[in-house]
Amino acid sequence: MKKRNFLKGVALAALTVAAPVAALAMDTVKVAYMKIPPLVSVKYAIDSGIMEAHDLNIELTVVNGGPELMTALASGSADIGQTAAGIALLARSKGLPIAVFGTGDTERQPDYNHNWLIGTEEAGTTDLKSLEGKTIGVVAKNSPATLAFMSHMVAAGADPSTVEFVALPFPQLPSALEVGNVDAVHVGEPFHGMIMSSDKINAVELANGLIHSDEGTEYALGAWFAQDKWLAENEDIAKRFLAAMEQSYRELVEDRSKVNAILMAEFGMPEGAANATPLPLKAKSFTTTIDQYEPLLEQMVLTGMIEDGKLDLNDAVRAVDYK
């Protein structure tokens, strides 16, 4: 008995010691992201234990927009940023050593679209030309949302320099449009559906897509990016992070109820609204390629957001092979 009890004590002691050692073996990664429905896979990857299974301890920080995210990366308070791909290109063009290492979402007209420009009959914003001289709500100034209006307006022969952009968080954009504080907005789901079904205004879809493009042109929307130095020193962590995100993504694709549960818990959506919210769950791989960013850069140069020749995509896009 004494011997058995002694062995049991040794085993328990070994487990007690082993637990902290295993925890110490995990790599802590500080991730900054925008809390919007398309990014539910980040939350699921953490809560389901997928990140932990890839030996990653994720410290998640929610930011309101691209400028705040880039500040977090530049200061070192975040290792990885996740939001609109154009944010990384814009930051790189301004001299920040930020590079994309994974693409999580793409858009291609008319097959799959995640961006809408919406006006109202009440505001007289019923086509792109009618936006001239109007006040437009976007999640952040000098952002992909701004690019969306400028790109589509230029293609329609309208002058985007006459527009006044007002920055508002995504959840506030529908109500701002309804009460007339802004004349048009850029939104994704679920805000697109909320606006189009509103009985307070007669909403009008002005354009689809983040940029004006030919049918069949596929371009990056969402991306993961980090500072050059961090990527150079932590390629293995970047690989495991992308592998974990793909596993999260696949499990959500297989079980829509998991998506709905996060939308209801994190965004307070009723079950019906959560189930009706489409998400970008079509990517075959998160491996990034330069050609996904060429249409974005072309439109950012065309609209004056990036000066021609100020950005080399070979520097801005650093594919990490996580397979």
C-alpha positions in Angstrom: 0.0 0.0 0.0 2.7 2.4 1.0 4.6 1.7 -2.2 1.5 2.2 -4.4 0.6 5.4 -2.6 4.2 6.6 -3.1 4.1 5.9 -6.8 0.7 7.6 -7.1 2.3 10.7 -5.4 5.2 10.7 -7.8 2.8 10.5 -10.8 0.7 13.4 -9.5 3.8 15.4 -8.9 5.0 14.7 -12.4 1.7 15.9 -13.8 1.8 19.0 -11.7 5.2 19.8 -13.0 4.4 18.9 -16.6 1.4 21.2 -16.9 3.3 24.5 -16.5 6.1 23.1 -18.7 3.6 22.4 -21.5 2.1 25.9 -21.1 5.5 27.5 -21.3 6.1 25.7 -24.6 3.3 27.6 -26.3 4.1 30.7 -28.2 2.2 33.8 -27.3 1.0 35.9 -30.3 -0.6 39.3 -29.9 -3.3 39.6 -32.6 -5.2 42.9 -33.4 -8.3 42.6 -35.5 -11.6 44.4 -36.3 -14.6 42.8 -34.6 -16.8 42.3 -37.7 -18.8 39.2 -38.7 -16.4 38.0 -41.5 -13.7 37.4 -38.8 -15.7 35.0 -36.7 -13.1 32.3 -37.6 -10.5 34.1 -35.3 -12.8 33.9 -32.3 -13.7 30.3 -33.1 -10.0 29.3 -33.5 -9.3 30.6 -30.0 -12.4 29.4 -28.2 -12.4 25.9 -29.7 -8.8 25.2 -28.7 -7.5 25.1 -32.3 -4.9 27.7 -31.6 -3.8 25.9 -28.5 -3.5 22.7 -30.4 -1.0 24.5 -32.7 0.9 25.6 -29.6 -0.3 29.1 -29.9 -1.5 31.3 -27.1 -3.4 34.2 -28.7 -3.8 37.5 -27.0 -6.6 39.2 -28.9 -7.1 43.0 -29.2 -10.1 44.5 -30.9 -9.5 47.7 -32.9 -11.9 50.1 -34.6 -10.1 50.6 -37.8 -7.0 50.4 -40.0 -5.1 53.3 -38.5 -5.5 52.0 -34.9 -4.4 48.5 -36.1 -1.3 49.9 -37.8 -0.4 51.9 -34.7 -0.6 48.7 -32.7 1.7 46.9 -35.1 4.2 49.8 -35.4 4.4 50.1 -31.6 4.8 46.3 -31.0 1.6 46.0 -29.0 0.5 43.6 -31.7 2.4 41.0 -33.7 -0.2 40.2 -36.3 -2.9 42.3 -37.7 -6.0 41.1 -39.5 -8.3 43.4 -41.5 -8.8 44.7 -45.0 -5.9 43.9 -47.3 -5.7 47.4 -48.7 -4.7 48.7 -45.2 -1.4 46.8 -45.4 -0.7 48.2 -48.9 -1.4 51.8 -47.8 0.8 51.4 -44.7 3.7 50.0 -46.8 3.4 52.8 -49.3 3.9 55.2 -46.4 7.1 53.6 -45.3 5.9 51.3 -42.6 7.7 47.9 -42.8 4.4 45.9 -42.9 4.0 42.9 -45.2 1.1 40.6 -46.0 1.8 36.9 -45.2 -1.7 35.4 -45.7 -4.9 36.1 -47.6 -8.1 35.1 -45.8 -10.8 36.5 -48.1 -11.2 37.5 -51.7 -13.9 39.1 -53.9 -14.9 38.4 -57.5 -17.7 39.9 -59.4 -20.4 38.6 -59.9 -19.6 35.4 -58.1 -19.1 36.6 -54.5 -19.4 40.1 -53.2 -18.9 41.4 -49.6 -19.1 45.2 -50.2 -21.9 47.5 -51.0 -22.3 51.2 -51.6 -25.8 52.3 -50.5 -27.7 55.6 -50.9 -31.3 56.6 -50.4 -34.1 58.1 -52.4 -34.6 60.5 -49.5 -31.0 61.9 -49.8 -31.2 61.9 -53.6 -28.2 59.5 -53.8 -29.6 57.1 -56.3 -26.6 56.7 -58.6 -22.9 57.3 -58.4 -23.0 60.7 -60.1 -25.5 61.9 -57.5 -22.9 61.4 -54.7 -21.0 64.5 -55.8 -21.1 67.1 -53.0 -22.7 64.6 -50.6 -21.7 63.4 -47.1 -20.7 59.7 -47.0 -20.3 57.5 -44.0 -17.3 55.1 -43.9 -15.7 53.1 -41.1 -12.5 55.1 -41.5 -11.2 57.9 -43.7 -8.4 57.1 -46.2 -9.3 53.4 -45.9 -10.6 50.7 -48.2 -14.1 52.0 -47.6 -13.0 55.3 -49.0 -11.3 53.5 -51.9 -14.6 51.8 -52.7 -16.4 55.1 -53.3 -13.6 56.7 -55.2 -13.0 53.7 -57.4 -16.7 53.3 -58.4 -17.2 57.1 -58.7 -14.2 57.5 -61.0 -15.4 54.6 -63.2 -18.8 56.3 -63.5 -17.3 59.7 -64.4 -18.1 61.3 -61.1 -15.7 63.4 -59.0 -14.9 61.9 -55.6 -13.0 65.0 -54.5 -16.3 66.7 -54.0 -17.4 64.2 -51.3 -17.1 64.7 -47.6 -16.2 61.5 -45.8 -17.4 61.0 -42.2 -15.9 58.2 -40.1 -18.3 56.1 -38.0 -18.0 52.5 -36.6 -19.8 49.9 -38.7 -22.7 49.4 -36.3 -23.5 53.1 -36.4 -23.7 53.4 -40.2 -27.2 52.1 -40.8 -28.8 54.5 -38.2 -26.7 57.4 -39.5 -28.2 56.7 -43.0 -31.7 56.4 -41.7 -31.7 59.7 -39.8 -30.0 61.5 -42.6 -26.7 62.3 -41.0 -25.0 60.8 -44.0 -26.2 60.5 -47.6 -24.6 57.2 -48.5 -22.5 54.5 -46.8 -20.1 51.6 -47.4 -21.0 48.4 -45.6 -20.7 44.7 -45.6 -23.0 42.1 -43.9 -25.0 42.1 -41.7 -25.3 45.9 -42.1 -26.2 45.6 -45.8 -29.2 43.4 -45.1 -30.3 45.7 -42.2 -30.3 48.8 -44.4 -31.9 47.2 -47.4 -34.8 45.8 -45.2 -35.3 49.1 -43.3 -38.8 50.6 -43.3 -37.4 54.0 -42.4 -35.7 54.7 -45.8 -35.9 53.7 -49.4 -32.3 52.3 -49.8 -30.6 52.1 -53.2 -27.6 49.9 -54.0 -25.2 52.1 -55.9 -22.4 49.6 -56.5 -21.1 46.2 -55.5 -17.5 45.3 -54.7 -14.6 47.0 -53.0 -13.2 48.3 -56.3 -14.5 48.7 -59.8 -13.3 45.7 -61.7 -14.1 43.5 -64.7 -16.2 40.4 -64.2 -14.0 37.5 -63.1 -11.2 39.6 -61.6 -10.4 38.2 -58.2 -8.7 40.4 -55.6 -7.8 40.2 -52.0 -10.1 41.6 -49.3 -8.9 40.3 -45.9 -5.3 39.6 -45.0 -3.0 38.8 -42.2 0.1 41.0 -42.0 3.0 41.8 -39.7 6.2 43.8 -39.5 9.1 42.5 -41.6 11.3 41.9 -38.6 8.6 39.8 -36.8 8.0 37.7 -39.9 11.7 37.1 -40.4 12.1 36.0 -36.8 8.9 34.0 -36.5 8.1 32.3 -39.8 7.3 29.0 -38.0 4.7 30.8 -35.8 3.2 32.5 -38.9 2.9 29.0 -40.5 1.2 27.5 -37.5 -1.1 30.6 -37.2 -2.3 30.2 -40.8 -2.7 26.4 -40.4 -4.8 27.0 -37.3 -6.9 29.6 -39.1 -7.5 27.2 -42.0 -8.6 24.5 -39.6 -11.0 26.9 -37.9 -12.3 28.0 -41.3 -13.0 24.4 -42.4 -14.8 23.5 -39.3 -17.1 26.5 -39.6 -17.8 25.6 -43.3 -18.8 22.2 -42.2 -21.2 23.3 -39.4 -23.1 26.6 -39.9 -24.5 26.4 -36.4 -21.0 27.2 -35.0 -21.0 30.4 -37.1 -24.5 31.3 -35.9 -23.5 30.7 -32.2 -20.6 33.2 -32.5 -22.7 35.8 -34.3 -25.4 35.6 -31.6 -23.0 35.7 -28.7 -20.5 38.3 -30.1 -22.9 40.5 -32.1 -26.2 40.0 -30.3 -27.9 38.8 -33.5 -31.2 37.0 -33.3 -30.8 33.4 -34.7 -32.7 34.3 -37.9 -30.4 37.2 -38.7 -27.3 35.2 -37.8 -28.3 32.4 -40.1 -29.1 34.9 -42.9 -25.6 36.5 -42.7 -23.4 35.3 -45.5 -19.7 34.9 -44.6 -16.7 34.6 -46.8 -16.2 30.8 -46.5 -15.0 30.0 -50.0 -11.2 30.2 -49.9 -9.4 27.1 -50.9 -6.1 28.2 -49.3 -4.8 31.1 -47.2 -1.5 31.2 -49.1 -1.1 34.7 -50.5 -0.1 35.6 -54.1 1.0 38.9 -55.6 -1.7 38.7 -58.3 -4.4 39.0 -55.6 -3.1 42.5 -54.8 -2.4 43.9 -58.3 -6.1 45.0 -58.9 -6.1 46.7 -55.5 -2.9 48.6 -56.1 -4.0 49.6 -59.6 -7.2 51.2 -58.1 -5.3 52.8 -55.2 -2.9 54.5 -57.7 -5.8 55.5 -60.0 -7.6 57.2 -57.2 -4.5 58.9 -55.7 -4.5 56.9 -52.5 -1.0 55.6 -53.3 1.5 57.5 -55.4 2.5 55.7 -58.6 5.8 53.9 -58.0 5.7 54.2 -54.2 4.9 50.5 -53.6 6.6 47.3 -54.7 4.3 44.3 -54.3 7.3 42.1 -54.0 8.1 43.8 -50.7 4.5 44.2 -49.6 3.4 40.6 -50.1 5.5 37.8 -48.4 3.8 34.4 -48.9 4.2 31.9 -46.0 4.0 28.3 -47.1 2.1 26.7 -44.3 1.0 23.5 -46.0 
